[in-house]
Amino acid sequence: MRAGTRPCPRCRTAMGVLRPASHDRTEVDQCAACALVWFDPLEFDGLDRVAWVQLLLATADAQQHAGQPAPAGRWQCPDCAQPLQAVQGVTRHGRHGGMACPQGHGHVHGVAALLASRGLLRAPDLAERAALGRRGGSWPCLSCGAPVAAVDEHCRYCTRPVLCIDVARLALALGADDEA
């Protein structure tokens, strides 16, 4: 199936095509409705630093404009409709989760998994949780966008761990790009 004509693995909405800058002109599919990104085999590894920054920014923007989280249910490969399986990916930054086609057609990631793959996430510390609790607010789950309270260890909607962006590591990573 061609990029941009695939249904989203989670909500079945037609995905659009993202063309982040890359030395090999990699195209990835993104769902505007739920901000997921589908990678065909080898696309994940075909993105350079600039392309990763563009992809992360586009995905974060899509998540801000996405509707309500998609209903829980069976995630399907957009090519063969087989149920996706939870997988552990490994990069030089550590392990991260995702969902992959058992037939090898590709894998899907949300904002949290993309950031985790670059080593830019961590669990919120006690001070951050306390500040959020005092404000009586919530922040969006980085996996599905549902509201997460200060006391939550896991998202009540998608059950994934509550994570936040490691701003210090992000600043270091962006500074490293200036030296490259």
N, C-alpha and C positions, 0 to 999 in steps of 0.2 A: 504494500500500500504506500502511496506517496505521502511525503511529509505534508502536513496541513489538511489532509482529508481524513485523518484518523479520529475516532471518537475517544474522548478522555477515558482512561481506565477506571476512574471512580464514578463520574457523573454522566458519562456518555455524550457530553456536549462536544461538538466538533472543535478540535484543537487548531490553533494557529501556528504559524512557523516563526521561530526566532532565528535570526542569523547573526549571532555575535561575531565580532571580529576574531578571526582565527587564521592561522597559516594554511589550513586545509579547507576553508570555507564550510565548516560544519554547520548543519542546520539541525535544530531540535524543535520538537513540538511542545506547545504550551497551552494549557487549558485556561482561558480567561475566567471561567466560572469558578474554578477552585484553585487556581495558581499552581497546578502540578506541571512538572516537566517530564516528558518522555524522551529517553535516550535510546537510539538504535545501538546495536553492538559497535563498540569502538568510539562512539561520539563523545562519551564522558571523558575519555582520555585524549580526545582530539582538541580540547579547548586549551588555549594558552592563558596567561594571567589576565590580559586585557579582556578576553572573551569571558572568563569567569566573573570578573567584576561586572561586566555588562549583563550577563545572565542573572547574577544575584540581584542587581538593581531592577531588572525587568520583572523578576519573580516577586520581589518585595512589593513593587508597584502593583502587580496583578493581584497579590494577596490583599492589598488595601482596598482594591476595587471589586474583589470577589464578593459574591453573595453569601448567603448562609452556608455553613459547612454542608457538604453533600451527605445525604442519608447514609448511615452505615450499611454495608452490604458487601457483596462479592465484587472485588476489583478484577477486571478482565483485561487481557492483552488486547490492545487495539488492532492487532493484525490477525490473531487466530481465535480470539474470544476465550482462551483458556483462563482459568482462574490464576491470578498472580500469586506468587509465594513470597513470604517474607524472607529477606536475605540480609546478610551482614556484608557490607563492603569494607574494604581496608585501603586507606591511603597513607601517605607518610605522616599524616596528622592524627591517625588513629582509626578506630572503627566507627561505622555509621550504618544506619539501617536503611532499608529500601524495600521495594516490591519488584519482583522480576518475573518475566515470562518463563515457564518451565521449558518451553521449546527454544529458548535462546533469542527471541525476537528483540529483546531490550529490557529496560527497567525504568521505573518511574520514581521521582523524588519530589517532595515538597520543599518549601523554603528551609525547614529545619534540617532535613537530610542534606541539602546542598551546602548549607553553612557548616554542618558537622563534617562533611567531607573535606572542607577546607580548614578545619580545626578552629572554627570561630564561635563555637557555642560552649556554654558551661551551665551548671545548675546555678540558680540565683542564690546569693549568700543570705545570711540571716538579716543583715542590715537592709538589704534590698526588699526582702519579704516584709520586714517590720515597717519600712517606709510606705510600702503599698498598703499594708493593713491599716496604718494610721489614716491614710487618705480614703480608705474604704473603697478603693478601686479594684480594677482588674487589668490584666494585659492579655493580648491575644496569644493563644497557643501557637507556637511556631510551626507545628505540624498541620493543624487543621483550621486555625483562625478562631476557634471557639473561645469565649472569655474564660480566663483562669484566675482564681482568687489567690491571695497571698498564702493561704494555708495549704493549697493544693500541691501535692508532690507529683501527681499525674493529672493530665487533662481528663475532665469528667466525660468528655465526648469521645475522644479517640484513644484514651488510656495511655498515650505516650508520655514519657517523662517531661516535666516542665523545665524548659531551658530558656536561657537568655543569651544575647550576643555578648561575647567577650570583647568589650570595646578596646581594652589595652592590646590584646592580640591583633585585633583588626587594625589598629593604628600602626602597630609594628609591621604587619603585612603590607599595608599601604606604603609605609616608609621604605620597605624593602624594594618596592617597585621603582622608587625614585633612583635607587642605586643600580638597578639592573640596566 
